[in-house]
Amino acid sequence: MSWIRADGDGVILCLHVQPGARKTEIAGLHGEALKIRLAAPPVDGKANASLIEFLARQLGVAKSAVELLSGATSRAKRVRVGGVNCDAVSAKLS
């Protein structure tokens, strides 16, 4: 899968995020990225905080294990999740 790759003891996810949606959910693929809809508005970092919380909950890891690498003000984001492997993440997010 092009939206996920191994990185040491974790994975890096390529995401396309749509803030301000009706509900927070995974919406399939968007090009070579996994699309996630967020109910949080794109104001004062609320969408990024919501994204980190959503991913941590879905993957069963602490919020501190989820790190936004790039795209803080963009819909295209790269996120690193520590302590998981590609197969587990793919199974939980697909």
PDB file of N, CA, C and O in Angstrom:
ATOM      1  N   MET A   1       0.845  -1.193   0.000  1.00  0.00           N
ATOM      2  CA  MET A   1       0.000   0.000   0.000  1.00  0.00           C
ATOM      3  C   MET A   1       0.880   1.242   0.000  1.00  0.00           C
ATOM      4  O   MET A   1       1.850   1.329   0.753  1.00  0.00           O
ATOM      5  N   SER A   2       0.543   2.169  -0.825  1.00  0.00           N
ATOM      6  CA  SER A   2       1.384   3.352  -0.981  1.00  0.00           C
ATOM      7  C   SER A   2       1.205   4.368   0.145  1.00  0.00           C
ATOM      8  O   SER A   2       2.049   5.252   0.294  1.00  0.00           O
ATOM      9  N   TRP A   3       0.147   4.276   0.937  1.00  0.00           N
ATOM     10  CA  TRP A   3      -0.108   5.269   1.991  1.00  0.00           C
ATOM     11  C   TRP A   3       0.554   4.917   3.310  1.00  0.00           C
ATOM     12  O   TRP A   3       0.474   5.682   4.271  1.00  0.00           O
ATOM     13  N   ILE A   4       1.214   3.753   3.364  1.00  0.00           N
ATOM     14  CA  ILE A   4       1.844   3.333   4.609  1.00  0.00           C
ATOM     15  C   ILE A   4       3.220   2.745   4.316  1.00  0.00           C
ATOM     16  O   ILE A   4       3.396   2.006   3.347  1.00  0.00           O
ATOM     17  N   ARG A   5       4.198   3.080   5.165  1.00  0.00           N
ATOM     18  CA  ARG A   5       5.515   2.456   5.023  1.00  0.00           C
ATOM     19  C   ARG A   5       6.166   2.313   6.390  1.00  0.00           C
ATOM     20  O   ARG A   5       5.937   3.109   7.300  1.00  0.00           O
ATOM     21  N   ALA A   6       6.988   1.269   6.507  1.00  0.00           N
ATOM     22  CA  ALA A   6       7.668   0.988   7.764  1.00  0.00           C
ATOM     23  C   ALA A   6       8.732   2.045   8.032  1.00  0.00           C
ATOM     24  O   ALA A   6       9.347   2.577   7.108  1.00  0.00           O
ATOM     25  N   ASP A   7       8.941   2.341   9.326  1.00  0.00           N
ATOM     26  CA  ASP A   7       9.949   3.320   9.735  1.00  0.00           C
ATOM     27  C   ASP A   7      10.476   2.918  11.105  1.00  0.00           C
ATOM     28  O   ASP A   7       9.930   3.320  12.132  1.00  0.00           O
ATOM     29  N   GLY A   8      11.539   2.125  11.113  1.00  0.00           N
ATOM     30  CA  GLY A   8      12.105   1.684  12.391  1.00  0.00           C
ATOM     31  C   GLY A   8      11.110   0.865  13.182  1.00  0.00           C
ATOM     32  O   GLY A   8      10.659  -0.181  12.714  1.00  0.00           O
ATOM     33  N   ASP A   9      10.758   1.324  14.383  1.00  0.00           N
ATOM     34  CA  ASP A   9       9.806   0.585  15.223  1.00  0.00           C
ATOM     35  C   ASP A   9       8.381   1.101  15.048  1.00  0.00           C
ATOM     36  O   ASP A   9       7.542   0.913  15.929  1.00  0.00           O
ATOM     37  N   GLY A  10       8.102   1.748  13.922  1.00  0.00           N
ATOM     38  CA  GLY A  10       6.767   2.275  13.682  1.00  0.00           C
ATOM     39  C   GLY A  10       6.456   2.353  12.202  1.00  0.00           C
ATOM     40  O   GLY A  10       7.071   1.656  11.395  1.00  0.00           O
ATOM     41  N   VAL A  11       5.500   3.201  11.844  1.00  0.00           N
ATOM     42  CA  VAL A  11       5.104   3.391  10.454  1.00  0.00           C
ATOM     43  C   VAL A  11       4.909   4.879  10.176  1.00  0.00           C
ATOM     44  O   VAL A  11       4.697   5.677  11.089  1.00  0.00           O
ATOM     45  N   ILE A  12       4.987   5.228   8.900  1.00  0.00           N
ATOM     46  CA  ILE A  12       4.658   6.579   8.458  1.00  0.00           C
ATOM     47  C   ILE A  12       3.437   6.472   7.548  1.00  0.00           C
ATOM     48  O   ILE A  12       3.412   5.673   6.612  1.00  0.00           O
ATOM     49  N   LEU A  13       2.435   7.283   7.837  1.00  0.00           N
ATOM     50  CA  LEU A  13       1.195   7.286   7.080  1.00  0.00           C
ATOM     51  C   LEU A  13       1.102   8.545   6.229  1.00  0.00           C
ATOM     52  O   LEU A  13       1.403   9.639   6.704  1.00  0.00           O
ATOM     53  N   CYS A  14       0.690   8.397   4.980  1.00  0.00           N
ATOM     54  CA  CYS A  14       0.383   9.541   4.114  1.00  0.00           C
ATOM     55  C   CYS A  14      -1.132   9.691   4.125  1.00  0.00           C
ATOM     56  O   CYS A  14      -1.859   8.786   3.714  1.00  0.00           O
ATOM     57  N   LEU A  15      -1.600  10.839   4.598  1.00  0.00           N
ATOM     58  CA  LEU A  15      -3.030  11.047   4.790  1.00  0.00           C
ATOM     59  C   LEU A  15      -3.532  12.254   4.018  1.00  0.00           C
ATOM     60  O   LEU A  15      -2.803  13.222   3.801  1.00  0.00           O
ATOM     61  N   HIS A  16      -4.794  12.179   3.608  1.00  0.00           N
ATOM     62  CA  HIS A  16      -5.508  13.338   3.073  1.00  0.00           C
ATOM     63  C   HIS A  16      -6.647  13.582   4.064  1.00  0.00           C
ATOM     64  O   HIS A  16      -7.533  12.745   4.231  1.00  0.00           O
ATOM     65  N   VAL A  17      -6.606  14.737   4.711  1.00  0.00           N
ATOM     66  CA  VAL A  17      -7.548  15.017   5.796  1.00  0.00           C
ATOM     67  C   VAL A  17      -8.573  16.051   5.355  1.00  0.00           C
ATOM     68  O   VAL A  17      -8.226  17.081   4.777  1.00  0.00           O
ATOM     69  N   GLN A  18      -9.839  15.761   5.635  1.00  0.00           N
ATOM     70  CA  GLN A  18     -10.935  16.681   5.321  1.00  0.00           C
ATOM     71  C   GLN A  18     -11.571  17.138   6.626  1.00  0.00           C
ATOM     72  O   GLN A  18     -12.424  16.439   7.173  1.00  0.00           O
ATOM     73  N   PRO A  19     -11.164  18.319   7.141  1.00  0.00           N
ATOM     74  CA  PRO A  19     -11.764  18.819   8.386  1.00  0.00           C
ATOM     75  C   PRO A  19     -13.161  19.384   8.147  1.00  0.00           C
ATOM     76  O   PRO A  19     -13.533  19.693   7.015  1.00  0.00           O
ATOM     77  N   GLY A  20     -13.920  19.512   9.217  1.00  0.00           N
ATOM     78  CA  GLY A  20     -15.254  20.101   9.127  1.00  0.00           C
ATOM     79  C   GLY A  20     -16.288  19.156   8.548  1.00  0.00           C
ATOM     80  O   GLY A  20     -17.327  19.614   8.072  1.00  0.00           O
ATOM     81  N   ALA A  21     -16.041  17.850   8.569  1.00  0.00           N
ATOM     82  CA  ALA A  21     -16.998  16.868   8.053  1.00  0.00           C
ATOM     83  C   ALA A  21     -18.103  16.635   9.079  1.00  0.00           C
ATOM     84  O   ALA A  21     -18.013  17.106  10.213  1.00  0.00           O
ATOM     85  N   ARG A  22     -19.145  15.906   8.677  1.00  0.00           N
ATOM     86  CA  ARG A  22     -20.239  15.624   9.592  1.00  0.00           C
ATOM     87  C   ARG A  22     -19.808  14.713  10.732  1.00  0.00           C
ATOM     88  O   ARG A  22     -20.229  14.891  11.874  1.00  0.00           O
ATOM     89  N   LYS A  23     -18.951  13.718  10.407  1.00  0.00           N
ATOM     90  CA  LYS A  23     -18.460  12.848  11.463  1.00  0.00           C
ATOM     91  C   LYS A  23     -17.031  12.424  11.146  1.00  0.00           C
ATOM     92  O   LYS A  23     -16.591  12.486   9.998  1.00  0.00           O
ATOM     93  N   THR A  24     -16.316  11.993  12.177  1.00  0.00           N
ATOM     94  CA  THR A  24     -14.933  11.560  12.013  1.00  0.00           C
ATOM     95  C   THR A  24     -14.931  10.102  11.582  1.00  0.00           C
ATOM     96  O   THR A  24     -15.482   9.234  12.259  1.00  0.00           O
ATOM     97  N   GLU A  25     -14.286   9.846  10.418  1.00  0.00           N
ATOM     98  CA  GLU A  25     -14.263   8.489   9.884  1.00  0.00           C
ATOM     99  C   GLU A  25     -13.186   8.340   8.820  1.00  0.00           C
ATOM    100  O   GLU A  25     -12.665   9.324   8.294  1.00  0.00           O
ATOM    101  N   ILE A  26     -12.865   7.091   8.516  1.00  0.00           N
ATOM    102  CA  ILE A  26     -11.951   6.787   7.426  1.00  0.00           C
ATOM    103  C   ILE A  26     -12.791   6.692   6.163  1.00  0.00           C
ATOM    104  O   ILE A  26     -13.823   6.022   6.146  1.00  0.00           O
ATOM    105  N   ALA A  27     -12.346   7.364   5.100  1.00  0.00           N
ATOM    106  CA  ALA A  27     -13.162   7.456   3.890  1.00  0.00           C
ATOM    107  C   ALA A  27     -12.521   6.781   2.688  1.00  0.00           C
ATOM    108  O   ALA A  27     -12.872   7.101   1.552  1.00  0.00           O
ATOM    109  N   GLY A  28     -11.594   5.861   2.905  1.00  0.00           N
ATOM    110  CA  GLY A  28     -10.990   5.152   1.786  1.00  0.00           C
ATOM    111  C   GLY A  28      -9.741   5.853   1.277  1.00  0.00           C
ATOM    112  O   GLY A  28      -9.096   6.610   2.003  1.00  0.00           O
ATOM    113  N   LEU A  29      -9.412   5.591   0.027  1.00  0.00           N
ATOM    114  CA  LEU A  29      -8.198   6.161  -0.549  1.00  0.00           C
ATOM    115  C   LEU A  29      -8.491   7.440  -1.319  1.00  0.00           C
ATOM    116  O   LEU A  29      -9.568   7.610  -1.890  1.00  0.00           O
ATOM    117  N   HIS A  30      -7.507   8.335  -1.320  1.00  0.00           N
ATOM    118  CA  HIS A  30      -7.560   9.577  -2.083  1.00  0.00           C
ATOM    119  C   HIS A  30      -6.214   9.660  -2.803  1.00  0.00           C
ATOM    120  O   HIS A  30      -5.234  10.150  -2.243  1.00  0.00           O
ATOM    121  N   GLY A  31      -6.174   9.182  -4.035  1.00  0.00           N
ATOM    122  CA  GLY A  31      -4.898   9.090  -4.737  1.00  0.00           C
ATOM    123  C   GLY A  31      -4.023   8.068  -4.037  1.00  0.00           C
ATOM    124  O   GLY A  31      -4.418   6.910  -3.897  1.00  0.00           O
ATOM    125  N   GLU A  32      -2.830   8.478  -3.590  1.00  0.00           N
ATOM    126  CA  GLU A  32      -1.925   7.569  -2.880  1.00  0.00           C
ATOM    127  C   GLU A  32      -1.938   7.823  -1.376  1.00  0.00           C
ATOM    128  O   GLU A  32      -0.988   7.466  -0.679  1.00  0.00           O
ATOM    129  N   ALA A  33      -2.988   8.426  -0.880  1.00  0.00           N
ATOM    130  CA  ALA A  33      -3.104   8.718   0.554  1.00  0.00           C
ATOM    131  C   ALA A  33      -4.402   8.120   1.086  1.00  0.00           C
ATOM    132  O   ALA A  33      -5.361   7.912   0.342  1.00  0.00           O
ATOM    133  N   LEU A  34      -4.410   7.849   2.390  1.00  0.00           N
ATOM    134  CA  LEU A  34      -5.626   7.401   3.063  1.00  0.00           C
ATOM    135  C   LEU A  34      -6.422   8.643   3.438  1.00  0.00           C
ATOM    136  O   LEU A  34      -5.888   9.556   4.068  1.00  0.00           O
ATOM    137  N   LYS A  35      -7.697   8.684   3.055  1.00  0.00           N
ATOM    138  CA  LYS A  35      -8.524   9.856   3.350  1.00  0.00           C
ATOM    139  C   LYS A  35      -9.237   9.674   4.684  1.00  0.00           C
ATOM    140  O   LYS A  35      -9.866   8.647   4.942  1.00  0.00           O
ATOM    141  N   ILE A  36      -9.122  10.695   5.521  1.00  0.00           N
ATOM    142  CA  ILE A  36      -9.808  10.700   6.815  1.00  0.00           C
ATOM    143  C   ILE A  36     -10.637  11.972   6.917  1.00  0.00           C
ATOM    144  O   ILE A  36     -10.133  13.080   6.732  1.00  0.00           O
ATOM    145  N   ARG A  37     -11.918  11.789   7.215  1.00  0.00           N
ATOM    146  CA  ARG A  37     -12.804  12.937   7.454  1.00  0.00           C
ATOM    147  C   ARG A  37     -12.811  13.219   8.951  1.00  0.00           C
ATOM    148  O   ARG A  37     -12.917  12.301   9.764  1.00  0.00           O
ATOM    149  N   LEU A  38     -12.696  14.503   9.308  1.00  0.00           N
ATOM    150  CA  LEU A  38     -12.696  14.901  10.717  1.00  0.00           C
ATOM    151  C   LEU A  38     -13.846  15.854  10.990  1.00  0.00           C
ATOM    152  O   LEU A  38     -14.098  16.773  10.211  1.00  0.00           O
ATOM    153  N   ALA A  39     -14.540  15.635  12.094  1.00  0.00           N
ATOM    154  CA  ALA A  39     -15.628  16.531  12.482  1.00  0.00           C
ATOM    155  C   ALA A  39     -15.084  17.861  12.998  1.00  0.00           C
ATOM    156  O   ALA A  39     -15.786  18.872  12.964  1.00  0.00           O
ATOM    157  N   ALA A  40     -13.849  17.866  13.470  1.00  0.00           N
ATOM    158  CA  ALA A  40     -13.260  19.089  14.037  1.00  0.00           C
ATOM    159  C   ALA A  40     -13.010  20.134  12.950  1.00  0.00           C
ATOM    160  O   ALA A  40     -12.659  19.784  11.823  1.00  0.00           O
ATOM    161  N   PRO A  41     -13.189  21.412  13.282  1.00  0.00           N
ATOM    162  CA  PRO A  41     -12.928  22.471  12.309  1.00  0.00           C
ATOM    163  C   PRO A  41     -11.426  22.734  12.172  1.00  0.00           C
ATOM    164  O   PRO A  41     -10.664  22.454  13.097  1.00  0.00           O
ATOM    165  N   PRO A  42     -10.998  23.270  11.030  1.00  0.00           N
ATOM    166  CA  PRO A  42      -9.569  23.553  10.825  1.00  0.00           C
ATOM    167  C   PRO A  42      -9.153  24.880  11.461  1.00  0.00           C
ATOM    168  O   PRO A  42      -8.627  25.760  10.780  1.00  0.00           O
ATOM    169  N   VAL A  43      -9.388  25.018  12.749  1.00  0.00           N
ATOM    170  CA  VAL A  43      -9.120  26.269  13.455  1.00  0.00           C
ATOM    171  C   VAL A  43      -8.236  26.000  14.671  1.00  0.00           C
ATOM    172  O   VAL A  43      -8.499  25.074  15.439  1.00  0.00           O
ATOM    173  N   ASP A  44      -7.208  26.794  14.843  1.00  0.00           N
ATOM    174  CA  ASP A  44      -6.338  26.735  16.026  1.00  0.00           C
ATOM    175  C   ASP A  44      -5.804  25.326  16.321  1.00  0.00           C
ATOM    176  O   ASP A  44      -5.659  24.953  17.485  1.00  0.00           O
ATOM    177  N   GLY A  45      -5.515  24.548  15.281  1.00  0.00           N
ATOM    178  CA  GLY A  45      -4.946  23.222  15.476  1.00  0.00           C
ATOM    179  C   GLY A  45      -5.926  22.170  15.967  1.00  0.00           C
ATOM    180  O   GLY A  45      -5.518  21.064  16.320  1.00  0.00           O
ATOM    181  N   LYS A  46      -7.226  22.500  15.995  1.00  0.00           N
ATOM    182  CA  LYS A  46      -8.220  21.540  16.498  1.00  0.00           C
ATOM    183  C   LYS A  46      -8.297  20.298  15.620  1.00  0.00           C
ATOM    184  O   LYS A  46      -8.444  19.188  16.131  1.00  0.00           O
ATOM    185  N   ALA A  47      -8.200  20.475  14.300  1.00  0.00           N
ATOM    186  CA  ALA A  47      -8.268  19.320  13.394  1.00  0.00           C
ATOM    187  C   ALA A  47      -7.055  18.418  13.585  1.00  0.00           C
ATOM    188  O   ALA A  47      -7.197  17.195  13.579  1.00  0.00           O
ATOM    189  N   ASN A  48      -5.870  18.988  13.754  1.00  0.00           N
ATOM    190  CA  ASN A  48      -4.673  18.171  13.960  1.00  0.00           C
ATOM    191  C   ASN A  48      -4.757  17.400  15.274  1.00  0.00           C
ATOM    192  O   ASN A  48      -4.396  16.225  15.325  1.00  0.00           O
ATOM    193  N   ALA A  49      -5.229  18.048  16.332  1.00  0.00           N
ATOM    194  CA  ALA A  49      -5.386  17.376  17.625  1.00  0.00           C
ATOM    195  C   ALA A  49      -6.412  16.246  17.515  1.00  0.00           C
ATOM    196  O   ALA A  49      -6.221  15.168  18.079  1.00  0.00           O
ATOM    197  N   SER A  50      -7.485  16.499  16.794  1.00  0.00           N
ATOM    198  CA  SER A  50      -8.522  15.491  16.595  1.00  0.00           C
ATOM    199  C   SER A  50      -7.983  14.310  15.786  1.00  0.00           C
ATOM    200  O   SER A  50      -8.305  13.157  16.074  1.00  0.00           O
ATOM    201  N   LEU A  51      -7.169  14.598  14.782  1.00  0.00           N
ATOM    202  CA  LEU A  51      -6.563  13.546  13.965  1.00  0.00           C
ATOM    203  C   LEU A  51      -5.674  12.640  14.814  1.00  0.00           C
ATOM    204  O   LEU A  51      -5.761  11.416  14.718  1.00  0.00           O
ATOM    205  N   ILE A  52      -4.827  13.234  15.638  1.00  0.00           N
ATOM    206  CA  ILE A  52      -3.926  12.460  16.493  1.00  0.00           C
ATOM    207  C   ILE A  52      -4.730  11.593  17.467  1.00  0.00           C
ATOM    208  O   ILE A  52      -4.413  10.419  17.663  1.00  0.00           O
ATOM    209  N   GLU A  53      -5.753  12.164  18.066  1.00  0.00           N
ATOM    210  CA  GLU A  53      -6.599  11.414  18.999  1.00  0.00           C
ATOM    211  C   GLU A  53      -7.320  10.264  18.294  1.00  0.00           C
ATOM    212  O   GLU A  53      -7.386   9.154  18.822  1.00  0.00           O
ATOM    213  N   PHE A  54      -7.860  10.531  17.100  1.00  0.00           N
ATOM    214  CA  PHE A  54      -8.574   9.510  16.321  1.00  0.00           C
ATOM    215  C   PHE A  54      -7.644   8.358  15.944  1.00  0.00           C
ATOM    216  O   PHE A  54      -8.003   7.192  16.111  1.00  0.00           O
ATOM    217  N   LEU A  55      -6.450   8.676  15.438  1.00  0.00           N
ATOM    218  CA  LEU A  55      -5.508   7.628  15.038  1.00  0.00           C
ATOM    219  C   LEU A  55      -5.057   6.803  16.246  1.00  0.00           C
ATOM    220  O   LEU A  55      -4.973   5.577  16.161  1.00  0.00           O
ATOM    221  N   ALA A  56      -4.769   7.460  17.357  1.00  0.00           N
ATOM    222  CA  ALA A  56      -4.350   6.744  18.563  1.00  0.00           C
ATOM    223  C   ALA A  56      -5.442   5.774  19.023  1.00  0.00           C
ATOM    224  O   ALA A  56      -5.155   4.637  19.398  1.00  0.00           O
ATOM    225  N   ARG A  57      -6.683   6.230  18.992  1.00  0.00           N
ATOM    226  CA  ARG A  57      -7.808   5.385  19.427  1.00  0.00           C
ATOM    227  C   ARG A  57      -7.992   4.201  18.470  1.00  0.00           C
ATOM    228  O   ARG A  57      -8.180   3.067  18.910  1.00  0.00           O
ATOM    229  N   GLN A  58      -7.936   4.470  17.161  1.00  0.00           N
ATOM    230  CA  GLN A  58      -8.127   3.405  16.163  1.00  0.00           C
ATOM    231  C   GLN A  58      -7.021   2.356  16.225  1.00  0.00           C
ATOM    232  O   GLN A  58      -7.273   1.168  16.024  1.00  0.00           O
ATOM    233  N   LEU A  59      -5.800   2.797  16.504  1.00  0.00           N
ATOM    234  CA  LEU A  59      -4.647   1.886  16.479  1.00  0.00           C
ATOM    235  C   LEU A  59      -4.298   1.310  17.847  1.00  0.00           C
ATOM    236  O   LEU A  59      -3.433   0.441  17.952  1.00  0.00           O
ATOM    237  N   GLY A  60      -4.961   1.786  18.887  1.00  0.00           N
ATOM    238  CA  GLY A  60      -4.718   1.266  20.220  1.00  0.00           C
ATOM    239  C   GLY A  60      -3.362   1.649  20.786  1.00  0.00           C
ATOM    240  O   GLY A  60      -2.724   0.860  21.482  1.00  0.00           O
ATOM    241  N   VAL A  61      -2.923   2.869  20.482  1.00  0.00           N
ATOM    242  CA  VAL A  61      -1.647   3.366  21.011  1.00  0.00           C
ATOM    243  C   VAL A  61      -1.900   4.656  21.786  1.00  0.00           C
ATOM    244  O   VAL A  61      -2.977   5.245  21.689  1.00  0.00           O
ATOM    245  N   ALA A  62      -0.907   5.089  22.550  1.00  0.00           N
ATOM    246  CA  ALA A  62      -1.012   6.357  23.280  1.00  0.00           C
ATOM    247  C   ALA A  62      -0.934   7.519  22.288  1.00  0.00           C
ATOM    248  O   ALA A  62      -0.321   7.400  21.227  1.00  0.00           O
ATOM    249  N   LYS A  63      -1.556   8.635  22.641  1.00  0.00           N
ATOM    250  CA  LYS A  63      -1.487   9.822  21.772  1.00  0.00           C
ATOM    251  C   LYS A  63      -0.045  10.269  21.567  1.00  0.00           C
ATOM    252  O   LYS A  63       0.289  10.827  20.522  1.00  0.00           O
ATOM    253  N   SER A  64       0.815  10.027  22.563  1.00  0.00           N
ATOM    254  CA  SER A  64       2.222  10.425  22.445  1.00  0.00           C
ATOM    255  C   SER A  64       2.966   9.607  21.392  1.00  0.00           C
ATOM    256  O   SER A  64       4.051  10.002  20.964  1.00  0.00           O
ATOM    257  N   ALA A  65       2.401   8.470  20.967  1.00  0.00           N
ATOM    258  CA  ALA A  65       3.032   7.635  19.936  1.00  0.00           C
ATOM    259  C   ALA A  65       2.707   8.134  18.531  1.00  0.00           C
ATOM    260  O   ALA A  65       3.299   7.671  17.557  1.00  0.00           O
ATOM    261  N   VAL A  66       1.763   9.081  18.422  1.00  0.00           N
ATOM    262  CA  VAL A  66       1.350   9.610  17.126  1.00  0.00           C
ATOM    263  C   VAL A  66       1.943  11.004  16.960  1.00  0.00           C
ATOM    264  O   VAL A  66       1.698  11.893  17.775  1.00  0.00           O
ATOM    265  N   GLU A  67       2.723  11.187  15.899  1.00  0.00           N
ATOM    266  CA  GLU A  67       3.443  12.450  15.698  1.00  0.00           C
ATOM    267  C   GLU A  67       3.183  12.988  14.294  1.00  0.00           C
ATOM    268  O   GLU A  67       3.350  12.273  13.306  1.00  0.00           O
ATOM    269  N   LEU A  68       2.779  14.241  14.213  1.00  0.00           N
ATOM    270  CA  LEU A  68       2.564  14.892  12.924  1.00  0.00           C
ATOM    271  C   LEU A  68       3.915  15.339  12.379  1.00  0.00           C
ATOM    272  O   LEU A  68       4.560  16.218  12.950  1.00  0.00           O
ATOM    273  N   LEU A  69       4.345  14.729  11.267  1.00  0.00           N
ATOM    274  CA  LEU A  69       5.654  15.051  10.690  1.00  0.00           C
ATOM    275  C   LEU A  69       5.600  16.260   9.762  1.00  0.00           C
ATOM    276  O   LEU A  69       6.486  17.114   9.789  1.00  0.00           O
ATOM    277  N   SER A  70       4.552  16.325   8.942  1.00  0.00           N
ATOM    278  CA  SER A  70       4.427  17.451   8.019  1.00  0.00           C
ATOM    279  C   SER A  70       2.964  17.674   7.673  1.00  0.00           C
ATOM    280  O   SER A  70       2.131  16.781   7.828  1.00  0.00           O
ATOM    281  N   GLY A  71       2.663  18.884   7.201  1.00  0.00           N
ATOM    282  CA  GLY A  71       1.312  19.209   6.770  1.00  0.00           C
ATOM    283  C   GLY A  71       0.428  19.807   7.844  1.00  0.00           C
ATOM    284  O   GLY A  71      -0.792  19.652   7.792  1.00  0.00           O
ATOM    285  N   ALA A  72       1.016  20.489   8.820  1.00  0.00           N
ATOM    286  CA  ALA A  72       0.230  21.057   9.923  1.00  0.00           C
ATOM    287  C   ALA A  72      -0.884  21.977   9.421  1.00  0.00           C
ATOM    288  O   ALA A  72      -1.956  22.030  10.023  1.00  0.00           O
ATOM    289  N   THR A  73      -0.642  22.700   8.331  1.00  0.00           N
ATOM    290  CA  THR A  73      -1.663  23.621   7.812  1.00  0.00           C
ATOM    291  C   THR A  73      -2.196  23.173   6.454  1.00  0.00           C
ATOM    292  O   THR A  73      -2.805  23.963   5.734  1.00  0.00           O
ATOM    293  N   SER A  74      -1.970  21.924   6.108  1.00  0.00           N
ATOM    294  CA  SER A  74      -2.369  21.400   4.809  1.00  0.00           C
ATOM    295  C   SER A  74      -3.296  20.207   4.991  1.00  0.00           C
ATOM    296  O   SER A  74      -3.341  19.610   6.067  1.00  0.00           O
ATOM    297  N   ARG A  75      -4.036  19.858   3.940  1.00  0.00           N
ATOM    298  CA  ARG A  75      -4.851  18.644   3.989  1.00  0.00           C
ATOM    299  C   ARG A  75      -3.987  17.404   3.804  1.00  0.00           C
ATOM    300  O   ARG A  75      -4.338  16.325   4.284  1.00  0.00           O
ATOM    301  N   ALA A  76      -2.859  17.550   3.112  1.00  0.00           N
ATOM    302  CA  ALA A  76      -1.923  16.442   2.904  1.00  0.00           C
ATOM    303  C   ALA A  76      -0.984  16.388   4.106  1.00  0.00           C
ATOM    304  O   ALA A  76      -0.236  17.331   4.363  1.00  0.00           O
ATOM    305  N   LYS A  77      -1.030  15.282   4.835  1.00  0.00           N
ATOM    306  CA  LYS A  77      -0.250  15.168   6.065  1.00  0.00           C
ATOM    307  C   LYS A  77       0.558  13.881   6.068  1.00  0.00           C
ATOM    308  O   LYS A  77       0.159  12.876   5.480  1.00  0.00           O
ATOM    309  N   ARG A  78       1.715  13.930   6.746  1.00  0.00           N
ATOM    310  CA  ARG A  78       2.514  12.740   7.021  1.00  0.00           C
ATOM    311  C   ARG A  78       2.546  12.578   8.535  1.00  0.00           C
ATOM    312  O   ARG A  78       2.897  13.504   9.266  1.00  0.00           O
ATOM    313  N   VAL A  79       2.177  11.393   8.989  1.00  0.00           N
ATOM    314  CA  VAL A  79       2.085  11.111  10.415  1.00  0.00           C
ATOM    315  C   VAL A  79       2.902   9.867  10.725  1.00  0.00           C
ATOM    316  O   VAL A  79       2.824   8.870  10.007  1.00  0.00           O
ATOM    317  N   ARG A  80       3.690   9.928  11.805  1.00  0.00           N
ATOM    318  CA  ARG A  80       4.450   8.758  12.259  1.00  0.00           C
ATOM    319  C   ARG A  80       3.760   8.177  13.484  1.00  0.00           C
ATOM    320  O   ARG A  80       3.391   8.900  14.410  1.00  0.00           O
ATOM    321  N   VAL A  81       3.591   6.855  13.472  1.00  0.00           N
ATOM    322  CA  VAL A  81       2.998   6.154  14.612  1.00  0.00           C
ATOM    323  C   VAL A  81       4.029   5.143  15.099  1.00  0.00           C
ATOM    324  O   VAL A  81       4.436   4.254  14.351  1.00  0.00           O
ATOM    325  N   GLY A  82       4.447   5.280  16.349  1.00  0.00           N
ATOM    326  CA  GLY A  82       5.444   4.387  16.917  1.00  0.00           C
ATOM    327  C   GLY A  82       4.829   3.159  17.560  1.00  0.00           C
ATOM    328  O   GLY A  82       3.685   3.185  18.013  1.00  0.00           O
ATOM    329  N   GLY A  83       5.612   2.072  17.596  1.00  0.00           N
ATOM    330  CA  GLY A  83       5.188   0.870  18.296  1.00  0.00           C
ATOM    331  C   GLY A  83       4.183   0.009  17.567  1.00  0.00           C
ATOM    332  O   GLY A  83       3.542  -0.841  18.186  1.00  0.00           O
ATOM    333  N   VAL A  84       4.026   0.205  16.259  1.00  0.00           N
ATOM    334  CA  VAL A  84       3.096  -0.611  15.463  1.00  0.00           C
ATOM    335  C   VAL A  84       3.806  -1.046  14.184  1.00  0.00           C
ATOM    336  O   VAL A  84       4.854  -0.506  13.833  1.00  0.00           O
ATOM    337  N   ASN A  85       3.222  -2.034  13.487  1.00  0.00           N
ATOM    338  CA  ASN A  85       3.794  -2.443  12.217  1.00  0.00           C
ATOM    339  C   ASN A  85       2.769  -2.250  11.086  1.00  0.00           C
ATOM    340  O   ASN A  85       1.581  -2.044  11.334  1.00  0.00           O
ATOM    341  N   CYS A  86       3.253  -2.322   9.864  1.00  0.00           N
ATOM    342  CA  CYS A  86       2.414  -2.036   8.693  1.00  0.00           C
ATOM    343  C   CYS A  86       1.175  -2.939   8.637  1.00  0.00           C
ATOM    344  O   CYS A  86       0.075  -2.467   8.349  1.00  0.00           O
ATOM    345  N   ASP A  87       1.353  -4.224   8.909  1.00  0.00           N
ATOM    346  CA  ASP A  87       0.228  -5.147   8.811  1.00  0.00           C
ATOM    347  C   ASP A  87      -0.874  -4.807   9.806  1.00  0.00           C
ATOM    348  O   ASP A  87      -2.055  -4.819   9.459  1.00  0.00           O
ATOM    349  N   ALA A  88      -0.488  -4.505  11.041  1.00  0.00           N
ATOM    350  CA  ALA A  88      -1.480  -4.173  12.068  1.00  0.00           C
ATOM    351  C   ALA A  88      -2.224  -2.882  11.725  1.00  0.00           C
ATOM    352  O   ALA A  88      -3.443  -2.798  11.871  1.00  0.00           O
ATOM    353  N   VAL A  89      -1.477  -1.884  11.272  1.00  0.00           N
ATOM    354  CA  VAL A  89      -2.100  -0.595  10.924  1.00  0.00           C
ATOM    355  C   VAL A  89      -3.028  -0.763   9.739  1.00  0.00           C
ATOM    356  O   VAL A  89      -4.140  -0.236   9.742  1.00  0.00           O
ATOM    357  N   SER A  90      -2.585  -1.491   8.729  1.00  0.00           N
ATOM    358  CA  SER A  90      -3.398  -1.718   7.540  1.00  0.00           C
ATOM    359  C   SER A  90      -4.706  -2.423   7.902  1.00  0.00           C
ATOM    360  O   SER A  90      -5.769  -2.067   7.394  1.00  0.00           O
ATOM    361  N   ALA A  91      -4.623  -3.420   8.780  1.00  0.00           N
ATOM    362  CA  ALA A  91      -5.817  -4.160   9.185  1.00  0.00           C
ATOM    363  C   ALA A  91      -6.795  -3.275   9.959  1.00  0.00           C
ATOM    364  O   ALA A  91      -8.008  -3.399   9.795  1.00  0.00           O
ATOM    365  N   LYS A  92      -6.270  -2.388  10.796  1.00  0.00           N
ATOM    366  CA  LYS A  92      -7.142  -1.558  11.635  1.00  0.00           C
ATOM    367  C   LYS A  92      -7.711  -0.354  10.911  1.00  0.00           C
ATOM    368  O   LYS A  92      -8.774   0.137  11.292  1.00  0.00           O
ATOM    369  N   LEU A  93      -7.036   0.142   9.870  1.00  0.00           N
ATOM    370  CA  LEU A  93      -7.490   1.351   9.191  1.00  0.00           C
ATOM    371  C   LEU A  93      -8.152   1.083   7.840  1.00  0.00           C
ATOM    372  O   LEU A  93      -8.786   1.981   7.286  1.00  0.00           O
ATOM    373  N   SER A  94      -8.023  -0.111   7.305  1.00  0.00           N
ATOM    374  CA  SER A  94      -8.598  -0.393   5.976  1.00  0.00           C
ATOM    375  C   SER A  94     -10.074  -0.737   6.078  1.00  0.00           C
ATOM    376  O   SER A  94     -10.718  -1.001   5.063  1.00  0.00           O
TER     377      SER A  94
END
